[in-house]
Amino acid sequence: MRDGSVMEIVLLSQDHCKWCDDAKAILERITPAYPASFVVVDLDSAAGRELAARGGVLFPPGLFIDGDLFSYGRLSQRKLARELDQQLSNRDQR
């Protein structure tokens, strides 16, 4: 959303990771209510390893919003909704 249009959410995920599956389900539920899109990046890929190292993700899932680390580990839907609401509010104030 750096350009003011759509928030870009990246989920850093790994196979056989329950918290990753839960995070993906949360994103599928919550993102339609926001001007947001999300992609899933495999932690075991070169891009995933680079993103994890750059963001300081210690274990999956990692969640980035507009390139900034939001969280890693178990994702809280309530915390994510508050953050997206805040980012949307900040965008509206510009």
Phi, psi and omega per residue, in radians:
M1 nan 0.194 -3.116
R2 -0.984 -0.538 3.121
D3 -1.586 0.065 3.087
G4 1.557 0.132 -3.106
S5 -1.827 -1.420 -3.028
V6 -2.048 2.331 3.043
M7 -1.249 2.304 3.131
E8 -1.775 2.028 -3.110
I9 -1.942 2.282 3.107
V10 -2.066 2.176 3.072
L11 -1.777 2.038 3.087
L12 -1.570 1.981 -2.936
S13 -2.212 2.940 3.134
Q14 -2.533 2.590 3.094
D15 -1.079 2.615 3.073
H16 1.032 0.688 -3.111
C17 -2.137 1.852 -3.105
K18 -1.061 -0.756 3.141
W19 -1.099 -0.562 3.092
C20 -1.163 -0.770 3.101
D21 -1.086 -0.733 3.109
D22 -1.100 -0.746 -3.136
A23 -1.103 -0.733 3.121
K24 -1.092 -0.723 3.115
A25 -1.108 -0.702 3.095
I26 -1.086 -0.806 -3.139
L27 -1.102 -0.705 3.112
E28 -1.108 -0.565 3.132
R29 -1.353 -0.719 -2.912
I30 -1.655 -0.574 -3.034
T31 -1.132 -0.503 3.106
P32 -1.055 -0.364 -3.137
A33 -1.460 -0.044 -3.075
Y34 -2.272 2.785 2.992
P35 -1.356 1.330 -3.036
A36 -2.503 2.638 3.001
S37 -2.304 2.680 3.093
F38 -2.372 2.627 3.056
V39 -2.230 2.679 3.092
V40 -1.877 2.254 3.104
V41 -2.046 2.280 -3.138
D42 -1.274 2.192 3.136
L43 -1.039 -0.504 -3.103
D44 -1.435 -0.092 3.090
S45 -1.429 2.859 3.109
A46 -1.046 -0.762 3.128
A47 -1.126 -0.673 3.132
G48 -1.151 -0.760 3.113
R49 -1.114 -0.707 3.132
E50 -1.140 -0.761 3.139
L51 -1.119 -0.740 3.122
A52 -1.100 -0.760 -3.141
A53 -1.146 -0.764 -3.130
R54 -1.124 -0.667 -3.082
G55 -1.577 -0.198 -3.108
G56 1.346 0.529 3.126
V57 -1.315 2.050 -3.100
L58 -1.475 -0.544 3.107
F59 -2.767 2.721 -3.092
P60 -1.345 2.849 -0.138
P61 -1.392 2.669 3.009
G62 -1.922 2.502 -3.124
L63 -2.253 2.170 3.118
F64 -2.003 2.398 3.051
I65 -2.080 2.088 -3.096
D66 0.889 0.719 3.059
G67 1.491 -0.140 -3.130
D68 -1.804 2.396 3.109
L69 -1.106 2.210 3.060
F70 -1.722 -0.811 -3.128
S71 -2.855 2.890 2.906
Y72 -2.485 2.767 -3.018
G73 1.525 -2.807 -3.079
R74 -1.046 2.212 -3.091
L75 -1.539 2.311 3.061
S76 -1.659 2.103 3.117
Q77 -1.086 -0.709 -3.127
R78 -1.109 -0.785 3.133
K79 -1.112 -0.732 3.113
L80 -1.109 -0.782 3.134
A81 -1.063 -0.727 3.101
R82 -1.071 -0.745 3.139
E83 -1.132 -0.783 3.131
L84 -1.135 -0.688 3.057
D85 -1.054 -0.764 -3.137
Q86 -1.109 -0.789 3.133
Q87 -1.118 -0.668 3.104
L88 -1.150 -0.726 3.101
S89 -1.098 -0.762 3.112
N90 -1.084 -0.685 3.127
R91 -1.134 -0.717 -3.120
D92 -1.172 -0.452 -3.129
Q93 -1.380 -0.226 -3.114
R94 -1.397 nan nan
